[in-house]
């Protein structure tokens, strides 16, 4: 008996012929096997994609989203305005695939589709930001500079390495700026070159296996990198080591909260899941369990 009556796969027609071919050839057979009906929808612009998501959400049992972090972000934005949207599943076919990494979805398309169709539905938090939504992170400072400085030709040629190349270039030019925070009603004054509000565990393919970062705990994690020094950079990358305690670091400040207000003296661009279209000031709130997602079963559940 099919697992889903009406499945919809949405994908970006501008992703490139080889990527689209890989999705159709490797993922679709698995999705078709567990679906009574499977509809494939190709879109050619972010606006068309969001409209297609909202329309499909009215009749689908599940939405499979094939694409990278920007495509996933568009889906989350679209579904935020849909009452009781169906579950969503990520078929990772982008450059970094950061939230897929957070959910332990394999980056191999064949394996990803196979594990997802045999997976389970989980309630995942999203972030509400200035009336919009994000899934993985929102950041100001270095992260927006790095995104803005990426050469499109380098991104196409080198993929995720282009992000590191751009980040290194941005770090050399970074100057700390004052940040005024209010977290769950308590005010803080900080200074840094990077402010990150995280719901997921991966940014630019860099994974942070901190126990505090959980996209289903009803909390957001906020990190401030105070300087662009090598010492601060080492501490940032040390967060990928499970034994490191963020509160013991010298150049990084860590907070948790449900409601976060961020104000800067100058209007700064904001990066949400790799997309830049907002500016400070920011009002951010966690939306606990607001999105149902199909995820692979944990290893221990299979034993």
Backbone torsions as a table, in degrees:
resi	resn	phi	psi	omega
1	UNK	NA	132.8	-179.3
2	UNK	-60.5	144.7	178.8
3	UNK	-73.6	-32.4	-178.5
4	UNK	-128.0	139.1	176.7
5	UNK	-77.2	-49.0	-176.5
6	UNK	-129.7	104.5	176.9
7	UNK	-103.7	145.3	176.8
8	UNK	-128.5	129.5	173.5
9	UNK	-109.3	119.5	176.8
10	UNK	-107.9	134.7	179.5
11	UNK	-144.4	156.6	-177.1
12	UNK	-86.0	116.1	-179.0
13	UNK	-68.7	-14.2	179.6
14	UNK	-93.4	7.7	-175.7
15	UNK	-70.5	-15.5	-176.8
16	UNK	112.1	142.1	-174.3
17	UNK	-60.3	-40.2	-177.2
18	UNK	-68.0	-38.1	178.9
19	UNK	-67.7	-47.5	179.2
20	UNK	-60.8	-42.4	179.0
21	UNK	-61.4	-41.0	180.0
22	UNK	-64.7	-41.7	178.4
23	UNK	-61.9	-48.6	-177.2
24	UNK	-66.7	-37.6	-175.3
25	UNK	-79.5	-37.6	-172.6
26	UNK	-98.3	-38.0	-174.4
27	UNK	-89.8	-41.9	-172.8
28	UNK	-56.6	-42.2	179.5
29	UNK	-56.5	-38.5	178.8
30	UNK	-67.9	-41.7	-179.6
31	UNK	-67.0	-40.2	-179.8
32	UNK	-64.2	-34.8	-177.1
33	UNK	-63.8	-29.5	-176.6
34	UNK	-107.1	10.5	-175.9
35	UNK	-121.2	133.1	173.7
36	UNK	-65.9	-39.2	172.0
37	UNK	-139.6	143.9	-179.4
38	UNK	-131.7	119.5	179.5
39	UNK	-105.3	131.0	177.7
40	UNK	-105.0	128.1	-178.8
41	UNK	-124.8	118.0	176.0
42	UNK	-99.5	132.4	177.8
43	UNK	-122.2	157.4	-174.8
44	UNK	-120.8	4.5	177.1
45	UNK	-155.2	157.9	178.0
46	UNK	-58.8	-38.5	-179.7
47	UNK	-65.2	-43.6	178.4
48	UNK	-64.3	-38.0	-179.9
49	UNK	-64.2	-47.8	-178.8
50	UNK	-62.9	-40.5	177.7
51	UNK	-63.6	-40.8	179.7
52	UNK	-65.7	-37.8	177.8
53	UNK	-60.9	-48.6	-177.4
54	UNK	-64.5	-38.8	178.8
55	UNK	-67.8	-46.1	-179.3
56	UNK	-63.6	-31.7	-177.8
57	UNK	-65.5	-17.6	-179.0
58	UNK	-79.0	-16.5	-176.7
59	UNK	-134.8	-7.1	-176.2
60	UNK	-89.4	150.9	171.8
61	UNK	-83.5	-27.2	-179.9
62	UNK	-156.7	144.9	176.6
63	UNK	-111.7	119.5	172.6
64	UNK	-94.9	122.8	-176.7
65	UNK	-108.5	110.6	179.3
66	UNK	-98.1	120.1	-179.7
67	UNK	160.1	-171.5	179.1
68	UNK	-95.6	-162.7	-174.7
69	UNK	-65.1	-34.8	178.4
70	UNK	-65.6	-39.6	178.5
71	UNK	-67.3	-42.5	177.7
72	UNK	-62.4	-41.5	178.3
73	UNK	-59.7	-43.4	178.7
74	UNK	-61.9	-38.8	178.4
75	UNK	-64.4	-42.8	-179.9
76	UNK	-64.9	-42.1	176.7
77	UNK	-60.0	-43.4	-178.1
78	UNK	-66.4	-44.2	-175.0
79	UNK	-75.0	-17.8	-179.7
80	UNK	-62.4	-25.5	-178.7
81	UNK	-98.6	5.7	-179.5
82	UNK	-100.7	123.1	177.1
83	UNK	-65.2	128.9	177.8
84	UNK	48.0	62.3	-179.1
85	UNK	-68.6	156.5	177.4
86	UNK	-71.3	166.3	176.1
87	UNK	-60.6	154.0	179.8
88	UNK	-121.7	147.0	177.1
89	UNK	-134.3	138.8	-178.1
90	UNK	-96.1	122.1	169.1
91	UNK	-99.7	99.4	-168.2
92	UNK	-71.3	112.0	-179.5
93	UNK	-140.4	33.1	179.1
94	UNK	-109.8	-159.3	-177.7
95	UNK	-82.5	-52.9	-176.9
96	UNK	-102.5	-37.5	178.8
97	UNK	55.2	48.0	-170.8
98	UNK	-66.1	-44.9	-177.1
99	UNK	-74.2	-26.8	172.3
100	UNK	-61.0	-38.7	177.3
101	UNK	-64.3	-40.9	178.5
102	UNK	-59.2	-38.5	-177.9
103	UNK	-87.9	5.9	-179.9
104	UNK	60.1	35.7	174.3
105	UNK	-84.9	125.5	179.9
106	UNK	-57.9	147.1	-179.8
107	UNK	-85.7	-13.3	171.8
108	UNK	-74.4	123.2	-172.9
109	UNK	-61.3	-40.9	179.8
110	UNK	-62.7	-47.3	-178.8
111	UNK	-70.0	-38.3	179.4
112	UNK	-59.7	-49.3	-179.2
113	UNK	-63.6	-40.2	180.0
114	UNK	-62.6	-45.6	-178.2
115	UNK	-72.2	-33.1	180.0
116	UNK	-67.9	-46.0	-176.8
117	UNK	-67.4	-17.9	174.9
118	UNK	-103.5	14.5	-175.5
119	UNK	-90.9	-156.1	-176.5
120	UNK	-140.6	159.6	-179.4
121	UNK	-88.3	129.3	176.8
122	UNK	-123.6	147.4	174.0
123	UNK	-87.4	122.0	-174.9
124	UNK	-116.0	141.7	177.7
125	UNK	-75.0	152.5	167.7
126	UNK	-128.2	165.5	176.8
127	UNK	-107.7	135.0	173.2
128	UNK	-96.4	126.9	-175.0
129	UNK	-136.7	114.2	179.9
130	UNK	46.9	41.1	178.4
131	UNK	88.6	-13.6	176.9
132	UNK	-100.6	-163.3	-177.4
133	UNK	-139.4	152.7	169.6
134	UNK	-142.2	161.3	-177.2
135	UNK	-113.8	-43.6	-171.9
136	UNK	-98.1	-56.3	-177.6
137	UNK	-159.9	163.3	166.9
138	UNK	-133.6	134.9	-175.8
139	UNK	-148.0	155.4	174.3
140	UNK	-132.0	159.1	179.8
141	UNK	95.1	-132.0	-174.9
142	UNK	-52.9	-36.5	-173.2
143	UNK	-69.0	-35.6	177.2
144	UNK	-73.6	-35.7	176.9
145	UNK	-62.2	-43.6	-179.3
146	UNK	-63.8	-41.6	179.5
147	UNK	-66.1	-41.2	-177.7
148	UNK	-69.5	-29.8	-175.3
149	UNK	-86.7	-2.8	-178.3
150	UNK	-66.7	128.9	175.1
151	UNK	-78.9	119.4	-178.2
152	UNK	-55.6	-33.8	179.7
153	UNK	-69.6	-38.2	177.2
154	UNK	-67.7	-38.4	179.0
155	UNK	-61.7	-43.1	-179.7
156	UNK	-66.2	-36.0	-175.6
157	UNK	-83.9	-40.8	-172.6
158	UNK	-110.9	-5.8	177.4
159	UNK	62.3	-130.5	-172.7
160	UNK	-64.3	-24.0	178.5
161	UNK	-61.7	-29.5	-179.4
162	UNK	-62.6	-30.6	178.6
163	UNK	-66.7	-41.5	179.6
164	UNK	-67.8	-38.2	177.9
165	UNK	-62.2	-43.3	179.5
166	UNK	-68.2	-39.6	-179.8
167	UNK	-63.0	-41.5	178.8
168	UNK	-63.5	-40.1	177.9
169	UNK	-64.2	-41.4	-178.9
170	UNK	-68.2	-35.6	-178.1
171	UNK	-62.3	-34.8	-178.9
172	UNK	-66.9	-21.0	-176.6
173	UNK	-105.9	0.0	-170.8
174	UNK	-76.0	136.5	174.0
175	UNK	-125.5	135.9	179.2
176	UNK	-61.3	147.9	177.9
177	UNK	-132.7	149.6	179.2
178	UNK	-72.6	143.5	-179.8
179	UNK	-131.9	129.9	177.2
180	UNK	-107.8	119.3	-175.1
181	UNK	-114.2	149.1	165.5
182	UNK	-133.5	115.8	-176.7
183	UNK	-118.7	114.4	-176.7
184	UNK	49.5	42.0	175.0
185	UNK	89.4	-7.1	-178.8
186	UNK	-104.4	131.6	-175.8
187	UNK	-92.2	144.9	178.0
188	UNK	-139.7	146.2	173.4
189	UNK	-114.9	121.2	-177.0
190	UNK	-131.4	173.8	174.4
191	UNK	-143.4	138.5	-178.7
192	UNK	-168.1	172.9	175.2
193	UNK	-102.2	-10.7	-178.4
194	UNK	-152.3	130.9	174.0
195	UNK	-123.2	125.0	-178.3
196	UNK	-126.4	128.1	171.0
197	UNK	-108.0	115.1	-170.2
198	UNK	-113.9	134.7	169.7
199	UNK	-109.6	-32.7	176.7
200	UNK	-100.3	177.6	-173.7
201	UNK	-107.7	0.5	-174.4
202	UNK	-132.6	133.4	174.8
203	UNK	-136.1	124.5	-179.3
204	UNK	60.5	33.0	-177.8
205	UNK	73.1	-0.9	178.6
206	UNK	-87.3	120.6	-173.5
207	UNK	-95.0	138.5	178.3
208	UNK	-118.7	94.0	-176.0
209	UNK	-81.4	44.4	177.8
210	UNK	-76.2	136.0	-178.8
211	UNK	-62.7	-25.6	-177.4
212	UNK	-73.6	-23.6	-177.7
213	UNK	-89.4	108.3	-177.5
214	UNK	-142.1	118.2	-177.6
215	UNK	-73.2	10.9	178.2
216	UNK	-134.8	24.9	-177.6
217	UNK	-104.9	1.3	179.6
218	UNK	73.4	18.2	179.9
219	UNK	-135.1	152.7	171.7
220	UNK	-108.2	145.6	176.7
221	UNK	-106.1	127.5	-179.7
222	UNK	-113.6	127.7	178.4
223	UNK	-120.5	138.6	173.6
224	UNK	-122.1	119.3	171.7
225	UNK	-91.1	119.9	-168.6
226	UNK	-77.7	-33.3	-179.1
227	UNK	-139.6	170.0	176.0
228	UNK	-100.6	24.0	-180.0
229	UNK	-70.4	161.8	176.4
230	UNK	-62.3	-34.8	178.8
231	UNK	-62.6	-43.4	178.3
232	UNK	-66.0	-39.4	178.5
233	UNK	-63.2	-41.2	177.9
234	UNK	-62.8	-41.2	178.9
235	UNK	-64.1	-40.1	179.9
236	UNK	-60.5	-47.2	-179.7
237	UNK	-73.2	-20.6	177.3
238	UNK	-69.2	-18.8	179.1
239	UNK	-65.5	-12.2	176.3
240	UNK	-77.7	-5.1	178.9
241	UNK	-97.3	121.8	-173.2
242	UNK	-56.9	-27.2	-176.0
243	UNK	-80.4	-10.0	-177.5
244	UNK	-77.5	134.5	177.6
245	UNK	-104.0	117.7	-174.0
246	UNK	-58.9	-36.5	-177.0
247	UNK	-68.3	-14.4	-179.5
248	UNK	-94.1	-2.4	-178.2
249	UNK	-79.5	149.7	-174.3
250	UNK	-87.0	-32.7	-172.5
251	UNK	-110.0	5.5	-178.1
252	UNK	-129.8	132.0	177.1
253	UNK	-108.5	139.4	-176.1
254	UNK	-128.3	131.0	174.4
255	UNK	-130.2	161.7	169.7
256	UNK	-130.9	149.5	177.9
257	UNK	-174.4	169.7	177.9
258	UNK	-99.4	-29.9	-179.3
259	UNK	-130.0	124.9	-174.4
260	UNK	-132.6	126.2	174.1
261	UNK	-111.7	132.6	-179.1
262	UNK	-126.4	122.9	176.8
263	UNK	-125.2	140.3	176.5
264	UNK	-125.7	154.5	-177.3
265	UNK	-68.5	-35.1	173.2
266	UNK	-108.2	149.6	176.8
267	UNK	-67.8	122.6	-177.9
268	UNK	-118.0	146.3	174.8
269	UNK	-67.4	151.6	-178.8
270	UNK	-122.0	133.8	176.4
271	UNK	-101.4	118.9	175.3
272	UNK	-116.9	110.2	179.8
273	UNK	57.0	30.5	179.2
274	UNK	91.4	-0.3	180.0
275	UNK	-111.1	133.1	-177.0
276	UNK	-114.7	108.4	176.9
277	UNK	-150.9	-2.3	177.5
278	UNK	-108.6	164.1	173.5
279	UNK	-136.0	159.3	175.2
280	UNK	-70.3	154.0	7.9
281	UNK	-77.6	161.9	-175.9
282	UNK	-126.0	139.2	168.8
283	UNK	-120.1	116.8	-173.0
284	UNK	-123.1	136.4	176.2
285	UNK	-136.8	141.6	175.0
286	UNK	-76.2	141.4	175.6
287	UNK	-114.4	89.4	-171.8
288	UNK	-61.4	129.7	174.0
289	UNK	56.4	28.3	-173.7
290	UNK	-79.7	-13.1	-177.5
291	UNK	-128.0	126.1	175.0
292	UNK	-89.0	129.4	-178.2
293	UNK	-130.4	141.7	174.5
294	UNK	-85.0	123.2	-176.5
295	UNK	-131.6	157.8	176.0
296	UNK	-63.5	150.3	174.5
297	UNK	-70.6	145.9	178.1
298	UNK	-66.8	151.2	-176.6
299	UNK	-56.5	-44.0	-176.9
300	UNK	-64.4	-24.8	179.6
301	UNK	-75.9	-17.0	-178.9
302	UNK	-90.6	-11.5	-175.3
303	UNK	-85.1	NA	NA
